[in-house]
Amino acid sequence: MAIHDIALSLLDYTLVVEGGTAARSFREAVELARHAEQWGYRRYWVSEHHNMQGIASSATSIIIGHVAAHTNNIRVGSGGIMLPNHAPLAVAEQFGTLESLFPGRIDLGLGRASGSDQPAVRALRRGLHSDGSQFPEQLHELRSYFNPALGGAVPGVKAYPGVGLDIPIWLLGSSGFSAELAGQLGLPFVFASHFAPDYLLPALELYHRSFRPSQVLDSPYVMVSVNVVVADTDEEAKRLFTSQEQQMLNLVRGRDSKLMPPVDHMDQLWNEQEKATIRDKMLRYSAIGSPDTVKAKLDSIIKQTRANELMATSQLYDQQARLRSLELLAQLYANG
């Protein structure tokens, strides 16, 4: 398969840039989703993170509702809700509400990580006693609120709204745990190769090997998230990408920051070890460059992964550059 053979979707971090505000990020998210809808993207997903000044999507379900209210057809969802942070009933009620408001347009992607640091985890999970190891049980409970026939909900408790609604559930992961679980349950699987590429191919192989047909899927369905920046030239795209490289550098150094403007030379900011860790390892599955360069890279990734759908993500400081990048990517899909 090649780039024009699979669906194209978008993952948004609702980034707060240096000098910007969360309110500005929300306005830009709506603008981004509207353009993505116009350009033929299938989904617009929002990620859950906490205690990070550069990411404004902590109240993920609220952002999903806001974006869905300002678009018409594009599917809107979570990439993902970190289930151990929440009571399954609350998630069922929130997404049951969203599906009731926007029928047939809501996706529920679920992860078992925290999306945050340990202090925030302790604040979020106060009284929940969850460290992620109970994820399969929490997932079963959550699915049972939508479909009581599964038999995992708390006796005598129903999700209103939620019960009886058909909300697609996806499992997200960066290792083999969720890949195997998704396969065993016959659910679609998303791998976060945009920041954790090491286990991509082994996890997808595990997913395919463990897959069992279900009422949801007859055969495996894989979506791979990839960093994508498209510009008129390779040099311009690489420069734009330095904002994300700076963000990863701050993460490696344990610093919390907003998204910084691009720079001409990253070598003035990182040492050789940090460069190798970030560029050659953490961001290895990235397609950065001119349309021809990006097409060749994405065709290679699709061939490697046998992906059914690609979810592009990009952390660009300038909104217009980001819109241009996503427009060029959509043109690659349209033109094959």
Sequence and secondary structure as in RCSB ss.txt:
>XXXX:A:sequence
MAIHDIALSLLDYTLVVEGGTAARSFREAVELARHAEQWGYRRYWVSEHHNMQGIASSATSIIIGHVAAHTNNIR
VGSGGIMLPNHAPLAVAEQFGTLESLFPGRIDLGLGRASGSDQPAVRALRRGLHSDGSQFPEQLHELRSYFNPAL
GGAVPGVKAYPGVGLDIPIWLLGSSGFSAELAGQLGLPFVFASHFAPDYLLPALELYHRSFRPSQVLDSPYVMVS
VNVVVADTDEEAKRLFTSQEQQMLNLVRGRDSKLMPPVDHMDQLWNEQEKATIRDKMLRYSAIGSPDTVKAKLDS
IIKQTRANELMATSQLYDQQARLRSLELLAQLYANG
>XXXX:A:secstr
  GGGSEEEEEE  B BTT  HHHHHHHHHHHHHHHHHTT SEEEE    S TTB  SSHHHHHHHHHHT SSSE
EEEEEEEGGGS HHHHHHHHHHHHHHSTT EEEEEESS SS HHHHHHHTTTT   STTHHHHHHHHHHHH GGG
  S TT   TTTTT    EEEEESSHHHHHHHHHHT  EEE TTT GGGHHHHHHHHHHH    SS SS  EEEE
EEEEE SSHHHHHHHHHHHHHHHHHHHTT    B    S GGGT  HHHHIIIIIIIT SEEEESHHHHHHHHHH
HHHHHT SEEEEE   S HHHHHHHHHHHHHHHHH 
